[in-house]
Amino acid sequence: MPYMMRQGRRIEVEVLPGPPGVAKQRKRKREVFVQVPLAWFARATKAAGRPSTFLIVWLLYLSWKARSQTFPVPNAALRQYGIDRRVKYRMLRELEAAGVIAIERRRKRALLVTLL
């Protein structure tokens, strides 16, 4: 028989069935979440020969920082991680073609990216 502890004493409990026709609630599977230091990830992707991979994580970071799905993507911030602006433009074009992001191009201003 199932039991529970109350004030250091073992108490037997009876499990009652729920109302008929009501199924047990299933636990939702949560998405896996990882925190990665951007400087470390930049070095790792550069060492692996895939600096463009860094851009994907960086876009997620910018979205989180802006607290919005739409945010500007400046070149200067990428430069500090050793990512060239040409890599940025090429990768953003590929992500846009894949339907992952939408880009608003503005003259002489940073691109506005929206995560889809």
PLY file of the C-alpha trace (Angstrom):
ply
format ascii 1.0
element vertex 116
property float x
property float y
property float z
element edge 115
property int vertex1
property int vertex2
end_header
0.00 0.00 0.00
1.40 3.47 -0.85
2.45 5.73 1.97
3.67 9.24 2.70
5.72 10.70 5.52
4.19 13.26 7.86
6.14 14.63 10.83
8.53 11.68 10.69
5.73 9.10 10.73
4.78 6.78 7.91
1.12 7.13 6.96
-0.60 4.71 4.62
-2.69 6.39 1.94
-5.36 5.11 -0.39
-5.13 6.22 -4.02
-8.57 7.06 -5.32
-9.38 6.74 -9.01
-10.11 9.95 -10.89
-13.48 10.74 -12.43
-14.44 8.30 -15.21
-13.45 9.35 -18.71
-10.67 11.66 -17.56
-7.20 10.56 -18.63
-4.04 11.31 -16.70
-2.22 14.42 -17.80
1.04 13.72 -19.53
4.16 15.64 -18.72
5.15 17.95 -21.52
8.53 17.34 -23.01
10.60 20.45 -22.61
12.97 21.78 -25.20
16.61 21.34 -24.41
18.30 24.61 -23.51
22.04 25.27 -23.49
23.96 28.31 -22.32
27.17 28.92 -24.23
29.67 31.74 -23.73
29.77 33.56 -27.09
33.54 34.12 -27.02
34.16 30.39 -26.46
31.68 29.40 -29.17
33.31 31.84 -31.61
36.72 30.24 -31.00
35.27 26.73 -31.32
33.52 27.42 -34.62
36.59 29.15 -36.00
38.79 26.19 -35.00
36.33 23.81 -36.66
36.50 25.87 -39.87
32.83 26.89 -39.66
32.68 30.50 -38.43
29.33 30.85 -40.18
27.84 28.48 -37.59
28.53 31.10 -34.94
26.12 33.46 -36.68
23.12 31.21 -35.94
23.76 31.23 -32.18
24.57 34.93 -32.31
21.19 35.66 -33.94
19.43 33.82 -31.11
21.43 35.87 -28.61
20.47 39.15 -30.32
16.81 38.12 -30.29
16.99 37.35 -26.58
18.80 40.62 -25.85
16.30 42.69 -27.86
13.39 40.77 -26.29
11.89 40.58 -29.74
11.87 38.37 -32.80
12.94 41.41 -34.88
16.29 43.09 -34.22
19.15 44.88 -36.03
22.30 42.94 -36.96
25.33 45.29 -36.91
28.71 44.41 -38.45
30.83 45.88 -35.64
29.57 43.44 -33.01
30.51 40.47 -35.20
33.96 41.87 -35.85
34.89 41.48 -32.18
34.29 37.72 -32.54
36.43 37.50 -35.67
33.53 37.09 -38.12
33.81 39.00 -41.40
30.80 40.96 -42.71
30.91 39.00 -45.98
30.40 35.77 -44.01
27.48 37.47 -42.26
25.78 38.51 -45.51
26.31 35.09 -47.15
24.96 33.20 -44.15
21.96 35.52 -43.73
21.08 34.98 -47.40
21.24 31.19 -46.88
19.05 31.35 -43.77
16.55 33.58 -45.58
16.41 31.14 -48.51
15.76 28.30 -46.04
12.82 30.22 -44.57
14.33 30.50 -41.09
14.57 34.30 -41.05
13.21 37.33 -42.89
15.52 40.25 -43.69
14.60 43.91 -44.11
17.39 45.68 -45.96
17.74 49.38 -45.15
20.10 51.76 -46.92
23.18 52.69 -44.88
21.73 51.05 -41.76
22.05 47.66 -40.13
19.85 44.89 -41.50
16.68 44.10 -39.58
16.30 40.37 -39.07
13.12 38.60 -37.96
13.29 35.04 -36.68
10.45 32.97 -38.18
0 1
1 2
2 3
3 4
4 5
5 6
6 7
7 8
8 9
9 10
10 11
11 12
12 13
13 14
14 15
15 16
16 17
17 18
18 19
19 20
20 21
21 22
22 23
23 24
24 25
25 26
26 27
27 28
28 29
29 30
30 31
31 32
32 33
33 34
34 35
35 36
36 37
37 38
38 39
39 40
40 41
41 42
42 43
43 44
44 45
45 46
46 47
47 48
48 49
49 50
50 51
51 52
52 53
53 54
54 55
55 56
56 57
57 58
58 59
59 60
60 61
61 62
62 63
63 64
64 65
65 66
66 67
67 68
68 69
69 70
70 71
71 72
72 73
73 74
74 75
75 76
76 77
77 78
78 79
79 80
80 81
81 82
82 83
83 84
84 85
85 86
86 87
87 88
88 89
89 90
90 91
91 92
92 93
93 94
94 95
95 96
96 97
97 98
98 99
99 100
100 101
101 102
102 103
103 104
104 105
105 106
106 107
107 108
108 109
109 110
110 111
111 112
112 113
113 114
114 115
